[in-house]
Amino acid sequence: MPTPAARRRGAVLAEDDRRVPAAVVFDVLGLDYEKAFASSEGHRASLQWLLERLEPGSRVLDVGSGTGRPTAQALAEAGHDVLGVDVSPVMVDLASRQVPKAEFRLADIRELPLAEGSFDAVCVYFSLLQMSRAEQSAVVGRLARALRPGGLAVLATVPLDVEGVDGVFMGQPVRVTSFAGADFTRLVAAAGLTVLAEEHALFSPAHPDAGPEPHLFLHCRREAA
């Protein structure tokens, strides 16, 4: 159990910070990441899709919750019970301060225990890209099982056929793995999710070291058994 000092402003800080690569990158980016993506109309439209379909007081898991905005904030302000998970201590602290109505936990979604059918909805906005393809497939499968039958999932990725490619993201070195759009959609369907809507966008983050990038948003449902 976390010590009392590890609990503050709704955050639960992990005692064993193993500094996964994504944590290093997003600790540095902090609020710059939020500012760079604040104008993403695709992200906000995806959130609106989810908000219009959730029952009051739904339990929602936000994977890779970042600074808490806009995802956790929009959900919490609508009265939903939000758990945000992120590997970056800086992001967890920022989110806890910016969105006090939600709970944020420092944890790796690849290892976090998830009870079957424990959430009404899951959000996964661009938080898989520094995982291997096998890890991405396993995580999506675990998240699908964590949804109750009829539960909703929104997933967003950069739909490119790349594996273990070294690059620079907003001035930070990263290693990226992703899928072509059709392959990612098949991965999601294989996990047991029905894709209800698919949206594509081209977005340019507001940062001098960032260029235009394709975005794919999938809006899904876990069917009843």
VEXDREN-2710 file (C-alpha; in Angstrom, 1 decimal):
% VEXDREN-2710
k/r/px/py/pz
1/MET/0.0/0.0/0.0
2/PRO/1.2/3.5/-0.7
3/THR/2.3/5.5/2.3
4/PRO/0.2/8.5/3.4
5/ALA/2.9/10.8/2.0
6/ALA/2.4/9.1/-1.4
7/ARG/-1.3/10.1/-1.4
8/ARG/-2.1/13.7/-2.3
9/ARG/-4.7/15.5/-4.2
10/GLY/-6.3/12.2/-5.3
11/ALA/-3.1/10.8/-6.6
12/VAL/-1.6/7.4/-5.7
13/LEU/2.2/7.4/-6.4
14/ALA/3.9/4.1/-7.1
15/GLU/6.7/3.2/-4.7
16/ASP/8.8/1.5/-7.4
17/ASP/9.4/4.0/-10.3
18/ARG/11.2/2.0/-12.9
19/ARG/11.5/4.9/-15.3
20/VAL/10.1/3.4/-18.5
21/PRO/11.0/5.4/-21.6
22/ALA/7.6/7.1/-21.9
23/ALA/7.9/8.3/-18.3
24/VAL/11.2/10.0/-19.1
25/VAL/9.8/11.8/-22.2
26/PHE/6.6/13.0/-20.6
27/ASP/8.2/14.1/-17.3
28/VAL/10.2/16.5/-19.5
29/LEU/7.3/17.6/-21.7
30/GLY/4.8/18.3/-18.8
31/LEU/2.4/21.1/-19.6
32/ASP/4.0/21.6/-23.0
33/TYR/2.3/18.5/-24.2
34/GLU/-1.1/19.7/-23.1
35/LYS/-0.5/23.1/-24.8
36/ALA/0.7/21.4/-28.1
37/PHE/-2.5/19.3/-28.4
38/ALA/-5.1/21.6/-26.9
39/SER/-6.6/22.5/-30.2
40/SER/-7.1/18.9/-31.4
41/GLU/-10.7/19.0/-32.7
42/GLY/-10.6/15.2/-33.3
43/HIS/-9.8/14.5/-29.7
44/ARG/-12.6/16.8/-28.4
45/ALA/-15.1/15.3/-30.9
46/SER/-14.1/11.8/-29.7
47/LEU/-14.7/12.9/-26.1
48/GLN/-18.1/14.3/-27.1
49/TRP/-19.0/11.1/-28.7
50/LEU/-18.3/9.3/-25.5
51/LEU/-20.0/11.8/-23.2
52/GLU/-23.2/11.6/-25.2
53/ARG/-23.4/7.9/-24.6
54/LEU/-22.3/7.4/-21.0
55/GLU/-24.9/6.7/-18.3
56/PRO/-24.7/9.2/-15.4
57/GLY/-22.0/8.4/-12.9
58/SER/-20.1/6.0/-15.1
59/ARG/-16.8/4.5/-14.0
60/VAL/-14.2/5.5/-16.6
61/LEU/-10.5/4.5/-17.0
62/ASP/-8.3/7.0/-18.8
63/VAL/-5.1/5.2/-19.9
64/GLY/-2.1/7.6/-20.3
65/SER/-4.0/10.4/-18.6
66/GLY/-1.2/13.0/-19.0
67/THR/-2.0/16.4/-17.5
68/GLY/-5.7/15.4/-17.0
69/ARG/-6.9/17.8/-19.7
70/PRO/-9.0/17.5/-21.7
71/THR/-10.0/13.9/-21.2
72/ALA/-10.3/13.4/-17.4
73/GLN/-11.4/16.9/-16.9
74/ALA/-14.3/16.7/-19.3
75/LEU/-15.4/13.3/-17.9
76/ALA/-15.1/14.4/-14.2
77/GLU/-17.0/17.7/-14.8
78/ALA/-19.8/15.7/-16.4
79/GLY/-20.1/13.8/-13.1
80/HIS/-18.3/10.5/-14.0
81/ASP/-16.0/8.6/-11.7
82/VAL/-12.6/8.8/-13.4
83/LEU/-9.4/6.9/-12.8
84/GLY/-6.4/8.2/-14.7
85/VAL/-3.3/6.1/-15.1
86/ASP/0.1/7.3/-16.3
87/VAL/3.7/6.3/-16.0
88/SER/5.0/9.8/-15.6
89/PRO/5.2/11.2/-12.0
90/VAL/5.2/14.7/-13.4
91/MET/2.0/14.1/-15.4
92/VAL/0.3/12.4/-12.4
93/ASP/1.1/15.4/-10.2
94/LEU/-0.1/17.9/-12.8
95/ALA/-3.3/16.0/-13.4
96/SER/-4.0/15.6/-9.7
97/ARG/-3.8/19.4/-9.2
98/GLN/-5.6/20.3/-12.4
99/VAL/-8.5/17.8/-12.1
100/PRO/-9.1/17.3/-8.3
101/LYS/-12.5/15.6/-9.0
102/ALA/-10.7/12.6/-10.6
103/GLU/-8.3/10.0/-9.2
104/PHE/-4.8/9.6/-10.8
105/ARG/-2.5/6.7/-10.2
106/LEU/1.2/6.3/-11.2
107/ALA/1.2/2.9/-12.8
108/ASP/2.1/1.0/-16.0
109/ILE/-1.1/-0.2/-17.7
110/ARG/0.8/-3.3/-18.8
111/GLU/1.0/-4.4/-15.2
112/LEU/-1.9/-2.8/-13.4
113/PRO/-4.5/-5.3/-12.2
114/LEU/-7.8/-4.9/-14.0
115/ALA/-10.9/-6.7/-12.8
116/GLU/-13.2/-8.2/-15.4
117/GLY/-16.1/-5.9/-16.3
118/SER/-15.0/-3.2/-13.8
119/PHE/-15.4/-0.1/-16.0
120/ASP/-18.2/1.4/-18.0
121/ALA/-15.8/3.0/-20.4
122/VAL/-12.1/3.2/-21.3
123/CYS/-10.2/6.0/-23.0
124/VAL/-6.8/5.3/-24.7
125/TYR/-5.6/8.5/-26.4
126/PHE/-2.2/8.0/-28.1
127/SER/-0.8/6.1/-25.1
128/LEU/0.3/2.9/-26.8
129/LEU/2.9/4.2/-29.2
130/GLN/5.9/3.5/-27.1
131/MET/4.9/-0.2/-26.6
132/SER/5.8/-3.1/-28.8
133/ARG/3.1/-4.5/-31.1
134/ALA/2.7/-7.5/-28.9
135/GLU/2.3/-5.3/-25.8
136/GLN/-0.2/-3.1/-27.6
137/SER/-2.3/-6.1/-28.6
138/ALA/-2.2/-7.5/-25.0
139/VAL/-3.1/-4.2/-23.5
140/VAL/-6.1/-3.6/-25.7
141/GLY/-7.3/-7.2/-24.9
142/ARG/-7.0/-6.5/-21.2
143/LEU/-8.8/-3.2/-21.5
144/ALA/-11.6/-4.9/-23.5
145/ARG/-12.0/-7.5/-20.7
146/ALA/-12.0/-4.7/-18.1
147/LEU/-15.2/-3.3/-19.7
148/ARG/-18.6/-4.4/-18.6
149/PRO/-20.7/-6.0/-21.4
150/GLY/-22.0/-3.0/-23.4
151/GLY/-19.2/-0.8/-22.1
152/LEU/-17.6/1.8/-24.4
153/ALA/-14.0/2.3/-25.5
154/VAL/-12.4/5.2/-27.4
155/LEU/-8.9/4.6/-28.8
156/ALA/-6.7/6.9/-30.7
157/THR/-3.3/6.3/-32.4
158/VAL/-1.0/7.5/-35.1
159/PRO/-1.8/5.1/-37.9
160/LEU/1.6/4.3/-39.4
161/ASP/3.2/1.0/-40.3
162/VAL/6.3/1.4/-38.1
163/GLU/8.0/-0.8/-35.6
164/GLY/10.8/0.3/-33.2
165/VAL/11.6/3.5/-35.1
166/ASP/13.8/6.0/-33.4
167/GLY/12.7/9.6/-33.8
168/VAL/12.2/13.0/-32.1
169/PHE/8.9/14.1/-30.6
170/MET/8.6/17.7/-29.5
171/GLY/12.4/17.8/-29.1
172/GLN/12.6/14.5/-27.1
173/PRO/14.0/11.2/-28.4
174/VAL/11.4/8.5/-28.7
175/ARG/11.1/5.0/-30.1
176/VAL/7.8/4.5/-31.8
177/THR/5.8/1.4/-32.8
178/SER/2.4/1.6/-34.5
179/PHE/0.1/-0.1/-37.0
180/ALA/-1.4/0.9/-40.3
181/GLY/-5.0/2.1/-39.7
182/ALA/-6.6/-1.1/-41.0
183/ASP/-4.3/-3.3/-39.0
184/PHE/-5.0/-1.3/-35.8
185/THR/-8.8/-1.6/-36.4
186/ARG/-8.4/-5.4/-36.8
187/LEU/-6.4/-5.6/-33.6
188/VAL/-9.2/-3.8/-31.7
189/ALA/-11.9/-6.0/-33.2
190/ALA/-9.8/-9.1/-32.4
191/ALA/-9.8/-8.0/-28.7
192/GLY/-13.6/-8.3/-28.7
193/LEU/-14.6/-4.7/-29.4
194/THR/-17.1/-3.7/-32.1
195/VAL/-15.9/-0.6/-33.9
196/LEU/-19.0/1.7/-34.1
197/ALA/-17.3/4.7/-35.7
198/GLU/-13.9/5.5/-37.2
199/GLU/-12.6/9.0/-37.7
200/HIS/-9.4/10.2/-39.4
201/ALA/-7.7/13.6/-39.0
202/LEU/-4.4/15.3/-39.8
203/PHE/-3.2/17.4/-36.8
204/SER/-0.3/19.7/-36.3
205/PRO/0.7/20.1/-32.6
206/ALA/1.4/23.7/-31.6
207/HIS/5.1/23.2/-31.0
208/PRO/8.1/24.3/-33.0
209/ASP/9.6/20.8/-33.1
210/ALA/6.4/19.0/-34.1
211/GLY/5.0/18.4/-37.6
212/PRO/1.7/17.3/-39.0
213/GLU/0.7/13.8/-38.0
214/PRO/-2.2/11.5/-38.9
215/HIS/-4.7/10.6/-36.2
216/LEU/-7.1/7.7/-36.1
217/PHE/-10.0/7.6/-33.6
218/LEU/-11.9/4.4/-33.0
219/HIS/-15.2/4.5/-31.1
220/CYS/-16.1/1.0/-29.8
221/ARG/-18.4/-1.1/-27.7
222/ARG/-17.8/-4.4/-25.9
223/GLU/-20.7/-6.6/-26.9
224/ALA/-22.7/-8.6/-24.4
225/ALA/-21.6/-12.2/-24.0
END
